[in-house]
Amino acid sequence: MPKETRYEGRNRRHERVRERVRGSARRPRLAVFRSLSHIYAQLIDDDARRTLVAASSTDAPDGKGSRIERAKAVGALLGERAKAKGIGEAVFDRGGYRYHGRVKALGEAARGAGLQF
């Protein structure tokens, strides 16, 4: 039996997380995707199948700095955009990644910007 790749393992873990985590219009799902150099976050209403708010390190105002600093900037930007749309609560979907490093930095910055999860 061939060994599972890193990508397949993350997808398996993400499916397991998604069995329990579901977003609604009142409390959307904060989905995180992390690539080698960038990080992306969306607030998703799973009932309507719509992305309500999105932010990424490609459109963050301060594109310089370490990857963790950019993740913090994305979390803060997402929190500000959510507040502007009247969203105060969310469900965190770590996307099969550990709540550690860039994912944790993004989550804590979003909390600091006023988003509760």
C-alpha positions in Angstrom: 0.0 0.0 0.0 1.5 3.4 -1.0 2.3 5.9 1.6 -0.1 8.8 2.0 1.2 12.2 0.8 1.2 15.3 2.9 -1.5 16.8 0.7 -3.7 13.7 1.1 -3.2 13.7 4.8 -4.3 17.3 5.1 -7.3 16.7 3.0 -8.3 13.7 5.1 -7.9 15.7 8.3 -9.9 18.6 6.7 -12.7 16.3 5.9 -12.8 15.1 9.5 -12.9 18.7 10.7 -15.7 19.6 8.2 -17.9 16.8 9.5 -18.4 18.9 12.7 -17.8 22.5 11.6 -20.6 24.2 9.6 -21.1 27.9 9.0 -24.3 29.8 8.8 -25.2 33.4 8.0 -25.4 34.2 11.7 -22.1 32.4 12.5 -20.0 31.8 9.3 -17.1 29.4 9.0 -13.6 31.0 9.1 -11.8 28.8 6.6 -8.0 29.0 6.4 -5.8 27.9 3.6 -2.0 28.1 3.8 0.4 27.9 0.9 4.1 27.9 1.1 4.4 31.7 1.0 0.8 33.0 1.4 -2.2 32.5 3.7 -5.8 33.0 2.8 -8.9 33.2 5.0 -12.6 33.4 4.2 -15.9 33.7 6.1 -18.3 31.3 4.5 -22.0 30.8 4.8 -22.4 27.1 4.1 -26.2 27.2 4.0 -26.2 29.7 1.2 -22.9 28.5 -0.2 -21.5 32.0 -0.3 -18.2 33.7 0.7 -19.2 36.7 2.9 -15.7 38.1 3.5 -12.2 37.2 2.3 -8.7 38.3 3.0 -5.3 37.1 2.0 -1.6 38.0 2.4 -1.6 39.0 -1.3 -4.0 41.9 -0.6 -2.9 42.7 3.0 -1.6 46.3 3.2 1.8 45.3 4.7 3.1 42.6 2.3 6.6 42.6 3.9 7.8 40.8 7.0 7.8 37.1 8.1 5.1 34.7 7.2 3.7 34.9 10.7 3.6 38.7 10.6 1.7 38.5 7.3 -0.7 36.0 8.8 -1.4 38.4 11.7 -2.0 41.2 9.2 -4.5 38.9 7.3 -6.3 38.1 10.5 -6.6 41.7 11.5 -7.8 42.7 8.0 -10.4 39.8 8.0 -11.7 41.0 11.4 -12.0 44.6 10.2 -13.9 43.5 7.1 -16.2 41.2 9.1 -17.0 44.1 11.5 -17.8 46.3 8.5 -20.3 43.7 7.3 -21.8 43.3 10.8 -20.3 39.8 11.5 -19.2 39.4 15.1 -19.1 35.6 15.6 -17.6 32.8 13.5 -16.7 29.1 13.6 -13.0 28.4 13.1 -12.1 25.9 10.4 -8.3 25.2 10.6 -8.4 23.4 7.3 -6.6 20.3 8.4 -3.6 22.3 9.7 -2.5 22.3 13.3 -3.6 25.3 15.3 0.0 26.4 15.5 2.3 29.0 13.8 0.7 30.9 11.0 -2.8 29.5 11.5 -2.7 30.4 15.2 -1.4 33.9 14.4 -4.2 34.5 12.0 -6.8 33.3 14.5 -5.5 35.4 17.4 -5.3 38.5 15.2 -8.9 38.0 14.0 -9.9 37.6 17.7 -8.0 40.8 18.5 -9.9 42.6 15.7 -13.2 41.7 17.5 -14.2 38.4 15.8 -15.4 35.8 18.3 -14.9 32.0 17.9 
